[in-house]
């Protein structure tokens, strides 16, 4: 028994010894491994430090003398010199770039060059890529007129005015959005249920398709609540006031700044278009023009009306940096106001929708019909100076680009209205200006015997390229209406001959020219900015979708695309 116990004890001691030896071996191995890693890391770190020191030694700060006019700090290494991008390269070579973490992205053109889809152009379809336009958001658009429901511009004058190019682009934008719909926009039709304000003595009766409100108190108002859906910001209804003391208003909640705005639509001849009064709430005013005893077909995008008002307040910078979008405004209620006893009526249905593209398009088309001059033009009511006042267009001038855009609008309105002759007749009359030169208050100048349709019809001519190309598109659109007297096709073909002959003059070898003013008035050439260069390419490709013999124009367009990617013409 004693011997057996000793054996067990010796076996236990043996296992303890083996375990101790194992621990010693493992600890030593890990220590050696750790030391090995440290040695490797030390050597690697030492190598990096040496490389950094070497690079530091090889990169040296130097002074760069730029064209012997200014000196800037540069860097050099063994084989190259590094010049500041923003200080020198960006402006000197008209290029762009941005730092994205540790990658610097260099682009020759800041504008992305787009081309239309290949295939036959549909003159009743979308207009180029205008569906992506946002005319209402442009800073040079003061407001959408309460009287005419079209944009009013402040591009060349602080007093708002109607500019046919802006109005047509607004129309073609909305038409193109409509044509591109995958599904119909959201729409709500509601019947007004009026609530009378305190101290108002108002009776209401239903009369055919309208609600007639009669006010017997000195002042009064009645309102009804709208659907509080931020998507449904467009209102449309028929309103018939009895005198110029009556008006209506819309209360709206601005969701970004969490504030309330009241938009008033009043009668009067006020040339401000939109103005504000800042009280506990923001009051925004739009004029409906002078009162007429008639039915008013009201169509207002309250989102746009609110933000055009807020741009006149201290919120301007915030809105400019982060433009408004659908969902930023919620309409709350619509109110009819009386300033004296009287009667006014409103349609039995008030439409709330997310948009009203085709209605807005037709409002602009009707403006063209209503405001055309006897000779077929649409006057621009402000003067326009060009080339540092070397050329001046007096108030009342016309534009081939405006005439061409109008033809694109009118041809689509004619088609959409199933052949309403007023749109054709208005377009037909507008062709007259393409047959008269600038001295005769027309829009045509001659260059080496070739007709050029002038965006700015000065004498001598400027020969702006993009405006000429847009006028060709308009002439082609209208030429597809095959009715007697329509000679738009002849004018279009004359323009194509001029384009083929003169287009090479706009090629700079690294970009394109905006116009040819330097030929007539002896100034330096007017280079096209990259965004205009991109427009040139798009329009040339568009023309090539229209005409068959286009190899020469297409070659130029492809070369200009290459310029946008940094390719330059060879030198001798």
C-alpha positions in Angstrom: 0.0 0.0 0.0 2.9 2.3 0.9 4.7 1.4 -2.3 1.7 2.1 -4.4 1.3 5.5 -2.8 4.9 6.4 -3.5 4.4 5.4 -7.2 1.4 7.7 -7.4 3.3 10.5 -5.8 6.3 10.1 -8.2 3.9 10.1 -11.2 2.3 13.3 -9.9 5.7 15.0 -9.5 6.6 13.9 -13.0 3.6 15.5 -14.5 4.2 18.7 -12.6 7.7 18.8 -13.9 6.5 18.2 -17.5 3.9 21.0 -17.2 6.5 23.4 -15.8 8.9 22.7 -18.7 6.0 23.3 -21.2 5.2 26.6 -19.7 8.8 27.7 -19.8 9.1 26.7 -23.5 5.8 28.5 -24.5 6.7 31.7 -22.7 10.2 31.8 -24.3 8.8 31.1 -27.7 6.2 34.0 -27.4 8.9 36.3 -26.1 11.2 35.4 -29.1 8.2 35.9 -31.4 7.4 39.3 -29.9 11.0 40.4 -30.2 11.1 39.2 -33.8 8.0 41.3 -34.5 9.4 44.3 -32.8 12.6 44.0 -34.7 10.7 43.8 -38.0 8.5 46.8 -37.1 11.5 48.7 -36.0 13.3 48.1 -39.3 10.1 48.9 -41.3 9.5 52.1 -39.3 13.1 53.0 -39.8 12.8 52.4 -43.5 9.7 54.7 -43.7 11.3 57.4 -41.7 14.3 57.2 -44.0 12.0 57.4 -47.1 10.1 60.4 -45.6 13.4 62.1 -44.8 14.6 61.4 -48.3 11.4 62.8 -49.8 11.6 65.8 -47.5 15.1 66.4 -48.7 14.1 66.0 -52.3 11.0 68.4 -52.1 12.1 72.0 -51.9 10.1 75.2 -51.7 10.9 77.6 -54.6 9.5 80.8 -56.0 7.6 80.6 -59.4 7.6 83.7 -61.6 4.3 83.5 -63.5 4.6 85.2 -66.9 6.9 87.7 -65.2 3.9 89.3 -63.5 3.5 87.7 -60.2 5.4 85.3 -57.9 3.9 82.4 -56.1 5.3 79.7 -53.8 5.9 76.4 -55.6 7.6 73.0 -54.9 10.2 71.1 -56.7 11.7 67.6 -56.5 14.4 65.8 -58.4 12.4 65.7 -61.7 9.4 68.2 -61.5 7.9 71.4 -60.3 4.6 71.6 -58.5 2.5 74.8 -59.1 -0.6 75.8 -57.0 -3.8 74.8 -58.7 -6.2 77.5 -57.4 -3.7 80.3 -57.6 -2.4 79.7 -61.1 -3.6 76.6 -63.0 -7.4 76.9 -62.6 -7.6 80.4 -64.1 -4.7 80.2 -66.5 -6.0 77.0 -68.2 -9.8 77.3 -67.5 -10.0 73.9 -65.8 -11.7 72.7 -62.6 -10.8 70.3 -59.8 -11.7 69.2 -56.4 -10.0 67.3 -53.6 -11.8 64.1 -52.6 -10.0 62.8 -49.5 -6.6 61.8 -50.9 -7.6 62.0 -54.6 -7.5 65.2 -56.6 -10.1 65.1 -59.4 -9.1 67.3 -62.4 -11.7 68.1 -65.1 -11.2 70.2 -68.1 -14.9 71.2 -68.3 -17.0 71.8 -65.3 -20.1 71.2 -67.4 -21.1 67.6 -68.2 -21.6 67.2 -72.0 -24.9 65.6 -72.8 -26.2 64.5 -76.2 -29.8 63.6 -77.2 -30.7 60.0 -77.9 -30.1 59.0 -81.4 -33.1 58.6 -83.6 -35.7 60.7 -85.3 -36.7 63.8 -83.4 -40.4 64.0 -82.4 -41.6 67.6 -82.7 -44.6 66.9 -80.4 -42.5 65.2 -77.7 -40.2 66.5 -75.1 -38.0 69.5 -75.9 -34.4 68.5 -75.5 -33.5 67.9 -71.9 -35.8 70.8 -70.7 -37.6 68.4 -68.3 -34.6 69.0 -66.0 -34.9 72.8 -66.1 -36.1 74.7 -63.1 -37.1 78.1 -64.5 -39.0 79.0 -61.3 -35.9 78.6 -59.2 -33.7 80.9 -61.3 -32.5 84.0 -59.4 -33.3 86.2 -62.5 -37.0 85.1 -62.3 -38.6 87.5 -59.8 -41.9 85.7 -59.6 -44.6 83.9 -61.6 -47.0 86.8 -62.5 -50.3 86.8 -60.7 -51.9 88.5 -63.7 -50.5 86.3 -66.5 -49.2 83.1 -64.8 -45.9 83.3 -66.5 -42.4 84.2 -65.2 -41.3 87.9 -64.8 -37.6 88.5 -65.2 -35.1 90.9 -63.6 -32.1 89.8 -65.7 -31.3 93.3 -67.1 -33.5 95.5 -65.0 -34.6 95.5 -61.3 -38.2 96.2 -62.4 -39.8 92.9 -63.4 -40.6 92.5 -67.1 -41.9 89.8 -69.4 -39.1 88.1 -71.4 -40.3 85.8 -74.2 -37.3 83.5 -74.0 -37.8 82.9 -70.3 -41.5 82.4 -70.7 -41.1 79.9 -73.5 -38.4 78.0 -71.6 -40.9 77.8 -68.6 -43.5 76.5 -71.0 -41.3 73.9 -72.6 -40.0 72.8 -69.2 -43.5 72.0 -68.0 -44.5 70.4 -71.3 -41.4 68.1 -71.3 -42.0 67.1 -67.7 -45.6 66.2 -68.6 -44.6 64.2 -71.6 -42.1 62.2 -69.4 -44.6 61.2 -66.8 -44.6 57.5 -65.9 -47.7 58.0 -63.8 -50.2 60.8 -63.3 -49.4 63.3 -60.6 -51.4 63.3 -57.3 -54.6 65.3 -57.4 -57.4 66.0 -54.9 -60.8 67.6 -55.9 -62.6 69.1 -52.9 -65.8 71.0 -52.4 -65.5 74.2 -50.3 -67.1 74.1 -46.9 -66.9 77.7 -45.7 -66.4 79.0 -42.2 -67.2 82.6 -41.6 -64.9 84.9 -39.6 -66.0 86.7 -36.5 -68.2 89.8 -37.2 -68.8 88.7 -40.8 -72.4 88.7 -42.0 -72.2 86.4 -45.0 -74.8 84.2 -46.7 -74.0 81.5 -49.3 -76.1 79.8 -51.9 -75.3 77.2 -54.6 -75.8 78.4 -58.2 -75.0 75.8 -60.9 -71.3 75.0 -60.6 -70.4 77.8 -58.1 -70.9 78.9 -54.6 -72.1 82.5 -54.3 -71.1 84.4 -51.2 -72.9 87.6 -50.3 -71.4 89.9 -47.6 -73.8 92.3 -45.8 -71.3 93.6 -43.2 -68.8 96.4 -43.8 -66.0 93.9 -43.9 -65.9 90.1 -43.9 -64.2 86.9 -44.9 -65.0 83.2 -45.2 -62.4 80.4 -45.4 -62.3 76.7 -45.9 -59.6 74.3 -44.9 -57.4 72.6 -47.5 -55.9 69.2 -47.4 -52.7 69.5 -45.4 -50.6 67.4 -47.6 -47.1 69.0 -48.4 -47.2 67.3 -51.8 -50.4 69.1 -52.9 -49.2 72.7 -53.1 -50.8 73.6 -56.5 -54.3 75.2 -56.3 -56.7 75.8 -59.2 -60.2 77.1 -59.2 -62.5 79.6 -60.9 -63.1 82.9 -58.9 -65.5 85.7 -59.9 -65.1 88.9 -57.8 -67.6 91.8 -58.0 -65.1 94.7 -57.5 -61.5 95.5 -56.9 -61.9 95.6 -53.1 -62.3 91.8 -53.0 -59.3 89.5 -52.9 -58.3 86.0 -51.7 -55.5 84.6 -49.6 -53.8 81.3 -48.8 -52.3 80.4 -45.5 -49.3 78.1 -45.8 -47.0 76.4 -43.4 -43.3 76.6 -44.4 -41.8 73.4 -43.2 -38.0 74.1 -43.4 -38.0 77.2 -41.3 -41.2 76.2 -39.3 -43.0 79.5 -40.0 -46.4 80.6 -41.3 -46.8 82.6 -44.5 -50.0 84.3 -45.7 -50.1 84.9 -49.5 -52.5 87.6 -50.6 -53.7 88.0 -54.2 -55.0 91.5 -54.7 -56.0 93.9 -57.5 -53.9 96.9 -58.5 -51.3 98.1 -61.0 -48.1 97.4 -59.0 -44.9 96.8 -60.9 -43.2 94.9 -58.1 -44.8 91.6 -59.0 -44.2 90.3 -55.4 -43.5 92.1 -52.1 -43.6 91.2 -48.4 -44.6 92.6 -45.1 -43.0 91.0 -42.0 -45.2 90.9 -39.0 -45.8 88.0 -36.6 -46.4 86.1 -39.8 -44.8 86.7 -43.2 -47.3 88.4 -45.5 -46.6 87.9 -49.2 -48.4 89.9 -51.9 -49.0 89.3 -55.6 -50.9 91.6 -57.9 -53.6 90.3 -60.2 -53.5 93.4 -62.3 -56.3 95.9 -62.8 -59.7 94.6 -61.9 -62.0 93.2 -64.7 -65.5 92.0 -64.2 -64.9 88.4 -65.4 -64.2 84.9 -64.2 -60.6 84.5 -63.1 -59.1 81.0 -63.7 -56.7 80.8 -60.8 -53.7 78.6 -61.1 -51.0 79.0 -58.4 -48.2 76.9 -57.2 -48.1 78.1 -53.5 -44.7 76.5 -53.0 -43.2 78.8 -55.6 -45.2 81.8 -54.5 -44.1 81.4 -50.8 -40.4 81.0 -51.7 -40.3 83.9 -54.1 -41.6 86.0 -51.2 -39.2 84.6 -48.7 -36.3 85.5 -51.1 -37.1 89.1 -50.2 -36.5 88.4 -46.5 -33.5 87.5 -44.4 -34.0 83.9 -45.5 -32.6 84.7 -48.9 -29.1 83.2 -48.4 -30.5 80.0 -46.9 -32.8 79.5 -49.8 -30.2 80.4 -52.4 -27.8 77.8 -51.0 -30.5 75.1 -50.6 -33.3 75.7 -53.2 -36.9 74.9 -52.4 -38.4 71.6 -53.4 -41.8 69.8 -53.3 -42.8 69.1 -49.7 -41.3 72.3 -48.3 -44.7 74.0 -48.0 -48.1 72.8 -46.7 -51.2 74.7 -47.7 -53.6 75.2 -44.8 -56.6 77.2 -45.9 -58.0 79.5 -48.6 -59.9 82.7 -47.6 -62.2 85.0 -49.7 -62.1 88.6 -48.4 -64.6 91.5 -48.6 -63.6 95.1 -47.9 -67.2 96.3 -48.3 -70.6 94.7 -48.8 -70.8 92.7 -52.0 -71.0 89.4 -53.8 -68.3 87.1 -55.1 -68.3 83.5 -56.2 -66.0 80.5 -56.4 -66.3 77.2 -58.3 -67.9 74.3 -56.5 -64.6 72.4 -56.8 -61.1 73.4 -55.8 -58.3 71.3 -57.1 -55.2 70.6 -55.1 -52.4 68.8 -56.9 -48.7 68.1 -56.8 -48.3 69.8 -60.2 -50.2 71.2 -63.2 -47.7 70.9 -66.0 -49.9 71.1 -69.0 -52.1 73.8 -67.5 -49.0 75.9 -66.9 -47.8 75.2 -70.4 -51.0 76.3 -72.0 -51.0 79.5 -69.9 -47.7 80.4 -71.5 -48.9 79.5 -75.0 -52.0 81.7 -74.4 -49.6 84.6 -73.3 -47.9 84.3 -76.7 -51.2 84.6 -78.5 -52.3 87.5 -76.4 -49.1 89.6 -76.4 -47.8 89.2 -80.0 -47.2 92.5 -81.8 -48.8 93.2 -85.2 -45.7 92.4 -87.1 -45.3 89.0 -85.4 -42.8 89.8 -82.8 -42.6 89.7 -79.0 -41.0 92.8 -77.6 -38.4 92.8 -74.9 -39.2 95.9 -72.9 -35.7 96.7 -71.5 -32.6 97.8 -73.3 -29.6 95.4 -73.7 -26.0 96.5 -73.9 -23.5 94.2 -75.4 -19.6 94.2 -75.5 -19.1 96.9 -72.9 -21.7 99.1 -74.5 -20.2 99.0 -77.9 -23.6 97.6 -79.1 -27.0 98.6 -77.7 -30.4 97.2 -78.3 -33.1 99.7 -77.4 -36.2 98.7 -75.5 -38.6 96.9 -77.8 -36.1 94.7 -79.5 -36.9 91.1 -80.6 -34.9 87.9 -80.6 -34.6 85.1 -83.1 -34.1 82.7 -80.1 -37.4 84.0 -78.6 -39.2 83.7 -81.9 -37.8 80.2 -82.3 -38.8 79.1 -78.8 -42.2 80.6 -79.4 -42.6 78.4 -82.5 -41.7 75.3 -80.5 -44.3 76.2 -77.9 -47.0 77.1 -80.4 -46.6 74.0 -82.5 -47.0 71.8 -79.4 -50.0 73.9 -78.2 -51.5 73.4 -81.7 -51.0 69.7 -81.5 -52.2 69.4 -77.8 -55.4 71.4 -78.5 -56.3 69.2 -81.5 -55.5 71.9 -84.1 -56.7 75.1 -82.4 -56.0 77.6 -85.3 -55.1 80.5 -83.0 -51.7 78.8 -82.2 -51.0 78.2 -85.9 -51.9 81.7 -86.9 -49.8 83.2 -84.2 -46.8 81.1 -85.2 -47.3 81.9 -88.9 -47.3 85.6 -88.2 -44.0 85.2 -86.2 -42.2 83.9 -89.3 -42.3 87.5 -90.7 -39.4 88.6 -88.5 -37.1 85.9 -90.0 -37.6 87.5 -93.3 -36.6 91.0 -92.2 -33.1 92.2 -91.3 -32.1 93.8 -88.0 -32.2 97.3 -89.4 -35.9 96.7 -90.3 -36.7 95.5 -86.7 -36.3 91.9 -87.8 -34.0 89.2 -86.5 -31.8 88.4 -89.5 -28.3 89.6 -90.4 -26.0 88.5 -93.2 -22.5 87.1 -92.8 -20.5 86.6 -96.0 -23.8 86.3 -97.8 -25.3 83.7 -95.4 -28.5 84.4 -93.4 -28.0 84.3 -89.6 -31.0 84.5 -87.2 -29.8 86.7 -84.4 -30.5 86.2 -80.7 -29.4 89.8 -80.3 -30.2 91.6 -83.6 -27.6 94.3 -83.4 -26.0 96.2 -86.3 -23.3 95.1 -86.9 -24.3 91.6 -85.9 -23.1 89.4 -83.1 -24.0 86.0 -84.6 -24.6 84.2 -81.3 -24.4 80.4 -82.0 -26.7 78.9 -79.4 -29.5 81.3 -80.1 -29.3 80.6 -83.8 -29.4 76.9 -83.2 -32.5 77.2 -81.0 -34.2 79.3 -83.7 -33.6 76.5 -86.2 -35.2 73.9 -83.9 -38.3 76.2 -83.6 -38.5 76.6 -87.3 -38.3 72.9 -87.8 -41.0 72.2 -85.1 -43.4 74.6 -86.8 -42.6 73.3 -90.3 -44.2 70.0 -89.4 -47.7 71.7 -89.4 -48.6 71.2 -93.0 -51.0 74.0 -93.7 -51.1 76.6 -96.5 -48.8 79.6 -96.1 -46.4 77.8 -93.8 -42.9 78.5 -95.2 -41.0 77.6 -92.0 -39.2 74.8 -93.9 -37.7 77.2 -96.4 -36.4 79.4 -93.5 -35.0 76.3 -91.8 -33.2 75.1 -94.9 -31.6 78.6 -95.4 -30.4 78.4 -91.8 -28.9 74.9 -92.3 -26.9 76.2 -95.3 -25.5 79.0 -93.1 -24.7 76.7 -90.3 -22.7 74.3 -92.5 -20.7 77.2 -94.0 -20.0 79.2 -90.9 -19.7 76.6 -88.1 -15.9 76.1 -88.5 -15.5 79.8 -87.5 -16.7 79.0 -84.0 -13.9 76.4 -83.4 -11.1 77.7 -81.2 -9.0 74.5 -81.2 -9.7 74.0 -77.5 -13.3 75.0 -77.2 -15.9 77.1 -79.0 -16.8 80.7 -79.5 -20.1 82.1 -78.0 -20.5 84.5 -80.9 -18.5 86.3 -83.7 -18.8 89.8 -82.3 -15.0 90.3 -82.7 -15.5 90.3 -86.5 -17.9 93.2 -86.6 -16.7 95.5 -83.8 -13.0 94.6 -83.5 -13.0 93.2 -79.9 -11.3 90.2 -78.6 -13.0 86.9 -79.4 -15.8 86.0 -76.9 -15.1 82.4 -75.8 -18.0 80.3 -74.8 -18.0 79.2 -71.1 -17.9 75.4 -70.7 -21.7 75.3 -69.9 -22.4 77.1 -73.2 -19.9 74.9 -75.0 -21.9 71.9 -73.7 -25.1 73.5 -75.0 -23.4 73.9 -78.4 -22.6 70.2 -78.6 -26.1 69.2 -77.5 -27.8 71.4 -80.1 -25.5 70.3 -83.0 -26.3 66.7 -82.1 -30.0 67.6 -82.0 -29.7 69.1 -85.5 -28.1 65.9 -86.7 -31.2 64.0 -85.5 -33.2 66.2 -87.9 -31.3 66.5 -91.1 -29.9 63.6 -93.2 -26.6 65.2 -94.5 -24.9 65.9 -91.2 -21.5 64.3 -91.3 -19.7 67.7 -91.3 -21.7 69.0 -88.3 -21.3 65.7 -86.5 -17.6 65.8 -86.9 -17.4 69.3 -85.4 -19.6 68.2 -82.5 -17.4 65.2 -81.7 -14.3 67.3 -81.8 -15.9 69.7 -79.4 -16.7 66.8 -77.1 -13.0 65.9 -77.1 -12.1 69.5 -76.2 -14.3 69.1 -73.0 -12.0 66.2 -72.1 -8.8 68.1 -72.5 -8.0 67.3 -76.1 -6.7 70.2 -78.1 -6.1 70.8 -81.8 -2.6 70.2 -83.0 -0.3 73.1 -83.7 2.1 73.5 -86.6 
